Amino acid sequence: MRKADIDATSPPELIGKTFQLTPSELRVLLAIVQVGGVPEVAAALGVAETTIKTHLSRLFYKTGTRRQADLVKLFAGYATRVVG
């Protein structure tokens, strides 16, 4: 295998490209994974909870998921593929 054949893309970059996420949607996804629920993510990012809910709706649509737990599982699956 040549060095050029190795994809050094991080899980967030890979997910962002795969699902065509905006930078804001990707930030919310990462915050959901790292911080938790809507109130905590809103406080951590300094935005309204309604803003987080809007981004979550778009994330659910783009990724085909229905719950925040599904987003976390999706992220974990990509992290496992890149690391393992």
Rosetta blueprint (number, residue, H / E / L):
1 M L
2 R L
3 K H
4 A H
5 D H
6 I L
7 D L
8 A L
9 T L
10 S L
11 P H
12 P H
13 E H
14 L H
15 I H
16 G H
17 K H
18 T H
19 F H
20 Q L
21 L L
22 T L
23 P H
24 S H
25 E H
26 L H
27 R H
28 V H
29 L H
30 L H
31 A H
32 I H
33 V H
34 Q H
35 V L
36 G L
37 G L
38 V H
39 P H
40 E H
41 V H
42 A H
43 A H
44 A H
45 L H
46 G L
47 V L
48 A L
49 E H
50 T H
51 T H
52 I H
53 K H
54 T H
55 H H
56 L H
57 S H
58 R H
59 L H
60 F H
61 Y H
62 K H
63 T H
64 G L
65 T L
66 R L
67 R L
68 Q H
69 A H
70 D H
71 L H
72 V H
73 K H
74 L H
75 F H
76 A H
77 G H
78 Y H
79 A H
80 T H
81 R H
82 V H
83 V H
84 G L
